[in-house]
Amino acid sequence: MSEPNNRRSNEQVREVVANILLMDVSDPRLRMVTITGADVSPDKRNAKIYYTANKDHYDEIEESFNSAKGYIRKLLGDRLQWRVVPAINFYLDPSVDMGETIAAAFDRENKR
C-alpha cells in the first residue's frame, strides 16, 4: 500500500532537485546535468538522486555535487515541507551509458 506514496515521493524529490539545479545553483558544471530519478527510503530519511551528464565531465560534476549537497538539501527541505529532510546522495545513472552502448552495438550489427 505504501508503494504509490513512495513513487510519489520519488517523483517529487526528482522534480524539486531538478528545479533547484535549474533555478538556484550557480555552479555552471551542474547546469548540464539531467536528474533522471530519485529513490527515497520509506521513512524519508535518505534519498538517492540519479543523474546523467556529458561523459567528459563526470569527475567534475561529482565534485560539484559534493560541494553543493548541503545547499541543495536545505532548499529541498524548504520546498518539500516534510517533517524530515532526507539526506541526499548523488549517483550517476548508468542506464543512459548502457543505452548508448547497446545502440552502438546495434549500429555495428546493422552495418555488417
KOLKOLBA-638859 format. One line per 2 residues: their letters; for each residue x negated, y negated, z negated of N, C-alpha, C, O. Coordinates in Angstrom, 3 decimals. Layout:
<nodes>
A> X/Y/Z/X/Y/Z/X/Y/Z/X/Y/Z  ...
</nodes>
This chain:
<nodes>
MS> -0.816/1.205/0.000/0.000/0.000/0.000/-0.855/-1.264/0.000/-0.424/-2.297/0.511  -2.055/-1.198/-0.562/-2.904/-2.395/-0.625/-3.643/-2.648/0.692/-4.272/-3.693/0.859
EP> -3.571/-1.707/1.612/-4.284/-1.860/2.879/-3.878/-3.102/3.666/-4.761/-3.826/4.127  -2.578/-3.387/3.844/-2.213/-4.615/4.558/-2.728/-5.870/3.853/-3.138/-6.829/4.507
NN> -2.706/-5.860/2.520/-3.248/-7.004/1.787/-4.740/-7.149/2.032/-5.241/-8.262/2.193  -5.449/-6.031/2.061/-6.888/-6.092/2.289/-7.182/-6.574/3.705/-8.106/-7.360/3.913
RR> -6.408/-6.111/4.674/-6.581/-6.589/6.048/-6.338/-8.083/6.137/-7.051/-8.804/6.834  -5.333/-8.531/5.428/-5.012/-9.957/5.405/-6.162/-10.740/4.760/-6.547/-11.800/5.252
SN> -6.699/-10.221/3.675/-7.837/-10.867/3.003/-9.052/-10.900/3.919/-9.744/-11.915/3.999  -9.316/-9.793/4.611/-10.452/-9.729/5.533/-10.322/-10.794/6.617/-11.274/-11.520/6.905
EQ> -9.146/-10.879/7.208/-8.937/-11.844/8.283/-9.004/-13.274/7.762/-9.533/-14.159/8.434  -8.478/-13.495/6.588/-8.507/-14.835/6.000/-9.945/-15.279/5.751/-10.303/-16.413/6.069
VR> -10.764/-14.410/5.193/-12.164/-14.747/4.937/-12.901/-14.967/6.251/-13.678/-15.913/6.373  -12.664/-14.103/7.238/-13.323/-14.275/8.537/-12.990/-15.637/9.137/-13.873/-16.348/9.617
EV> -11.731/-15.984/9.103/-11.278/-17.237/9.698/-11.846/-18.453/8.954/-12.299/-19.408/9.586  -11.825/-18.423/7.638/-12.321/-19.552/6.851/-13.831/-19.724/7.040/-14.304/-20.848/7.205
VA> -14.586/-18.634/7.019/-16.040/-18.741/7.203/-16.362/-19.252/8.609/-17.252/-20.087/8.772  -15.656/-18.767/9.610/-15.877/-19.255/10.978/-15.611/-20.754/11.057/-16.355/-21.486/11.709
NI> -14.565/-21.203/10.403/-14.231/-22.621/10.384/-15.284/-23.443/9.645/-15.632/-24.545/10.069  -15.784/-22.902/8.545/-16.838/-23.588/7.781/-18.074/-23.773/8.654/-18.670/-24.849/8.672
LL> -18.457/-22.722/9.377/-19.635/-22.821/10.243/-19.421/-23.847/11.340/-20.344/-24.574/11.708  -18.213/-23.907/11.857/-17.895/-24.828/12.940/-17.843/-26.280/12.469/-18.333/-27.177/13.155
MD> -17.253/-26.508/11.305/-16.976/-27.879/10.877/-17.898/-28.439/9.789/-18.107/-29.651/9.728  -18.447/-27.583/8.936/-19.095/-28.096/7.730/-20.586/-27.823/7.595/-21.265/-28.502/6.825
VS> -21.102/-26.860/8.314/-22.520/-26.518/8.179/-23.307/-27.277/9.233/-22.998/-27.213/10.423  -24.321/-27.992/8.785/-25.067/-28.851/9.714/-26.257/-28.148/10.364/-26.875/-28.705/11.271
DP> -26.586/-26.948/9.922/-27.729/-26.226/10.488/-27.415/-25.833/11.934/-26.506/-25.036/12.166  -28.147/-26.377/12.906/-27.846/-26.084/14.319/-28.025/-24.613/14.681/-27.422/-24.146/15.647
RL> -28.830/-23.883/13.938/-29.022/-22.462/14.232/-27.747/-21.663/13.979/-27.545/-20.609/14.582  -26.895/-22.155/13.101/-25.661/-21.435/12.791/-24.495/-21.857/13.678/-23.408/-21.287/13.581
RM> -24.705/-22.833/14.527/-23.641/-23.289/15.432/-23.348/-22.252/16.515/-22.225/-22.180/17.013  -24.335/-21.459/16.880/-24.170/-20.490/17.969/-23.847/-19.087/17.458/-24.019/-18.102/18.175
VT> -23.380/-19.006/16.222/-23.033/-17.731/15.609/-21.535/-17.507/15.747/-20.747/-18.443/15.617  -21.146/-16.272/16.008/-19.739/-15.901/16.040/-19.477/-14.955/14.881/-20.146/-13.930/14.747
IT> -18.513/-15.291/14.050/-18.125/-14.410/12.950/-17.160/-13.380/13.535/-16.079/-13.722/14.015  -17.573/-12.118/13.483/-16.781/-11.063/14.118/-15.864/-10.325/13.155/-14.905/-9.680/13.579
GA> -16.151/-10.415/11.862/-15.302/-9.710/10.913/-15.725/-9.956/9.490/-16.772/-10.546/9.225  -14.897/-9.495/8.578/-15.197/-9.566/7.150/-14.633/-8.321/6.499/-13.617/-7.777/6.930
DV> -15.301/-7.887/5.468/-14.851/-6.733/4.699/-14.857/-7.147/3.233/-15.908/-7.207/2.595  -13.674/-7.428/2.714/-13.524/-7.894/1.334/-13.193/-6.697/0.457/-12.331/-5.887/0.797
SP> -13.882/-6.591/-0.676/-13.599/-5.487/-1.591/-12.186/-5.649/-2.156/-11.675/-6.766/-2.233  -11.558/-4.551/-2.547/-10.177/-4.635/-3.059/-10.021/-5.598/-4.250/-8.969/-6.218/-4.405
DK> -11.054/-5.725/-5.083/-10.967/-6.648/-6.221/-11.355/-8.083/-5.845/-11.341/-8.982/-6.686  -11.698/-8.279/-4.577/-12.050/-9.592/-4.010/-13.313/-10.210/-4.626/-13.510/-11.423/-4.543
RN> -14.147/-9.402/-5.229/-15.379/-9.921/-5.836/-16.542/-9.967/-4.850/-17.514/-10.689/-5.072  -16.450/-9.210/-3.775/-17.531/-9.146/-2.786/-16.951/-9.193/-1.383/-15.864/-8.679/-1.120
AK> -17.700/-9.818/-0.494/-17.282/-9.856/0.906/-18.509/-9.712/1.790/-19.504/-10.421/1.637  -18.405/-8.779/2.712/-19.421/-8.630/3.749/-18.908/-9.386/4.967/-17.796/-9.146/5.437
IY> -19.729/-10.304/5.473/-19.354/-11.100/6.629/-20.211/-10.628/7.799/-21.438/-10.607/7.701  -19.575/-10.252/8.900/-20.284/-9.750/10.071/-20.332/-10.829/11.147/-19.353/-11.536/11.387
YT> -21.490/-10.938/11.788/-21.675/-11.966/12.812/-22.455/-11.421/13.989/-23.098/-10.374/13.908  -22.383/-12.149/15.072/-23.202/-11.864/16.240/-23.777/-13.181/16.738/-23.226/-14.255/16.498
AN> -24.891/-13.067/17.430/-25.584/-14.253/17.929/-26.562/-13.815/19.011/-26.677/-12.631/19.326  -27.248/-14.772/19.560/-28.269/-14.513/20.564/-29.390/-13.658/19.958/-29.904/-13.969/18.884
KD> -29.760/-12.586/20.653/-30.785/-11.662/20.151/-32.106/-12.352/19.830/-32.811/-11.943/18.908  -32.441/-13.382/20.576/-33.727/-14.057/20.397/-33.819/-14.828/19.084/-34.906/-15.257/18.698
HY> -32.700/-15.008/18.397/-32.693/-15.856/17.205/-32.243/-15.123/15.939/-31.918/-15.775/14.947  -32.214/-13.803/15.945/-31.718/-13.044/14.797/-32.431/-13.418/13.499/-31.778/-13.649/12.481
DE> -33.763/-13.480/13.523/-34.510/-13.728/12.292/-34.223/-15.107/11.715/-33.997/-15.240/10.512  -34.229/-16.126/12.555/-33.986/-17.475/12.043/-32.540/-17.659/11.604/-32.274/-18.437/10.688
IE> -31.608/-16.967/12.231/-30.212/-17.052/11.807/-30.035/-16.390/10.445/-29.323/-16.909/9.586  -30.676/-15.259/10.253/-30.612/-14.593/8.950/-31.168/-15.512/7.864/-30.592/-15.624/6.782
ES> -32.273/-16.157/8.154/-32.884/-17.109/7.219/-31.926/-18.269/6.923/-31.801/-18.699/5.777  -31.256/-18.768/7.961/-30.305/-19.868/7.796/-29.129/-19.453/6.918/-28.701/-20.210/6.048
FN> -28.610/-18.251/7.148/-27.506/-17.772/6.321/-27.937/-17.655/4.862/-27.183/-18.012/3.957  -29.146/-17.158/4.638/-29.622/-17.020/3.267/-29.723/-18.369/2.564/-29.417/-18.472/1.376
SA> -30.149/-19.402/3.285/-30.280/-20.707/2.637/-28.934/-21.423/2.499/-28.779/-22.263/1.613  -27.966/-21.108/3.352/-26.663/-21.786/3.300/-25.611/-20.986/2.534/-24.486/-21.456/2.367
KG> -25.953/-19.799/2.071/-24.986/-18.894/1.454/-24.227/-19.538/0.290/-23.007/-19.401/0.198  -24.928/-20.229/-0.587/-24.283/-20.857/-1.745/-23.283/-21.923/-1.337/-22.185/-21.999/-1.889
YI> -23.664/-22.746/-0.370/-22.787/-23.806/0.117/-21.553/-23.215/0.798/-20.434/-23.677/0.573  -21.761/-22.195/1.631/-20.643/-21.549/2.324/-19.698/-20.913/1.302/-18.478/-20.996/1.441
RK> -20.267/-20.281/0.279/-19.434/-19.645/-0.756/-18.611/-20.681/-1.519/-17.442/-20.442/-1.822  -19.207/-21.819/-1.826/-18.486/-22.870/-2.534/-17.296/-23.353/-1.700/-16.182/-23.472/-2.210
LL> -17.542/-23.631/-0.408/-16.454/-24.082/0.459/-15.398/-22.994/0.630/-14.203/-23.285/0.681  -15.839/-21.744/0.717/-14.912/-20.620/0.819/-13.997/-20.598/-0.401/-12.784/-20.434/-0.267
GD> -14.567/-20.759/-1.575/-13.779/-20.777/-2.806/-12.786/-21.921/-2.840/-11.651/-21.753/-3.287  -13.210/-23.084/-2.368/-12.312/-24.247/-2.327/-11.116/-23.990/-1.418/-9.999/-24.404/-1.727
RL> -11.344/-23.317/-0.311/-10.292/-23.149/0.693/-9.397/-21.936/0.467/-8.225/-21.952/0.841  -9.938/-20.891/-0.139/-9.133/-19.692/-0.350/-8.163/-19.833/-1.510/-7.052/-19.306/-1.453
QW> -8.558/-20.524/-2.544/-7.751/-20.695/-3.753/-7.379/-19.352/-4.380/-6.262/-19.164/-4.862  -8.327/-18.432/-4.363/-8.149/-17.165/-5.063/-8.652/-17.345/-6.488/-9.397/-18.283/-6.772
RV> -8.251/-16.461/-7.372/-8.749/-16.531/-8.756/-10.242/-16.250/-8.811/-10.951/-16.793/-9.659  -10.717/-15.406/-7.914/-12.129/-15.022/-7.859/-12.696/-15.458/-6.512/-12.057/-15.280/-5.475
VP> -13.897/-16.030/-6.534/-14.572/-16.362/-5.284/-15.529/-15.213/-4.988/-16.416/-14.929/-5.794  -15.366/-14.552/-3.853/-16.220/-13.391/-3.582/-17.678/-13.787/-3.357/-17.973/-14.821/-2.756
AI> -18.575/-12.947/-3.850/-19.990/-13.067/-3.487/-20.070/-12.671/-2.020/-19.465/-11.679/-1.613  -20.804/-13.427/-1.231/-20.841/-13.136/0.201/-22.233/-12.721/0.650/-23.246/-13.226/0.167
NF> -22.245/-11.799/1.576/-23.472/-11.368/2.233/-23.190/-11.290/3.720/-22.104/-10.887/4.137  -24.178/-11.680/4.520/-24.019/-11.725/5.961/-24.771/-10.569/6.597/-25.907/-10.268/6.229
YL> -24.113/-9.922/7.568/-24.683/-8.773/8.257/-24.511/-8.942/9.764/-23.460/-9.364/10.247  -25.548/-8.608/10.476/-25.484/-8.615/11.927/-24.530/-7.516/12.370/-24.654/-6.373/11.932
DP> -23.589/-7.850/13.225/-22.616/-6.876/13.723/-23.271/-6.075/14.848/-23.541/-6.623/15.916  -23.527/-4.797/14.623/-24.229/-4.004/15.631/-23.357/-3.633/16.829/-23.886/-3.186/17.847
SV> -22.056/-3.804/16.738/-21.168/-3.355/17.808/-21.387/-4.121/19.111/-21.232/-3.550/20.191  -21.745/-5.401/19.027/-21.950/-6.190/20.236/-23.196/-5.694/20.982/-23.162/-5.495/22.196
DM> -24.288/-5.499/20.248/-25.504/-4.978/20.880/-25.273/-3.582/21.430/-25.767/-3.245/22.505  -24.523/-2.769/20.697/-24.233/-1.415/21.157/-23.410/-1.474/22.445/-23.659/-0.712/23.379
GE> -22.446/-2.367/22.492/-21.634/-2.534/23.693/-22.472/-2.942/24.891/-22.255/-2.452/25.999  -23.431/-3.838/24.674/-24.322/-4.252/25.758/-25.180/-3.086/26.236/-25.410/-2.932/27.435
TI> -25.650/-2.271/25.306/-26.457/-1.106/25.657/-25.636/-0.116/26.490/-26.126/0.424/27.482  -24.402/0.114/26.086/-23.531/1.034/26.817/-23.221/0.482/28.207/-23.238/1.223/29.190
AA> -22.938/-0.817/28.286/-22.641/-1.436/29.585/-23.853/-1.332/30.518/-23.699/-1.068/31.711  -25.048/-1.539/29.978/-26.262/-1.427/30.789/-26.448/0.005/31.283/-26.867/0.218/32.421
AF> -26.140/0.985/30.440/-26.258/2.394/30.838/-25.256/2.707/31.955/-25.600/3.409/32.906  -24.043/2.206/31.856/-23.062/2.398/32.925/-23.527/1.758/34.220/-23.391/2.344/35.294
DR> -24.075/0.554/34.118/-24.580/-0.125/35.320/-25.669/0.698/36.016/-25.678/0.832/37.240  -26.601/1.254/35.198/-27.663/2.078/35.765/-27.093/3.311/36.446/-27.551/3.696/37.523
EN> -26.088/3.937/35.820/-25.447/5.124/36.398/-24.744/4.790/37.720/-24.819/5.546/38.688  -24.067/3.655/37.737/-23.317/3.267/38.932/-24.224/2.899/40.098/-23.798/2.972/41.250
KR> -25.444/2.513/39.830/-26.381/2.122/40.896/-27.079/3.336/41.506/-27.776/3.203/42.513  -26.905/4.491/40.924/-27.560/5.702/41.449/-26.887/6.180/42.675/-27.300/7.185/43.254
</nodes>
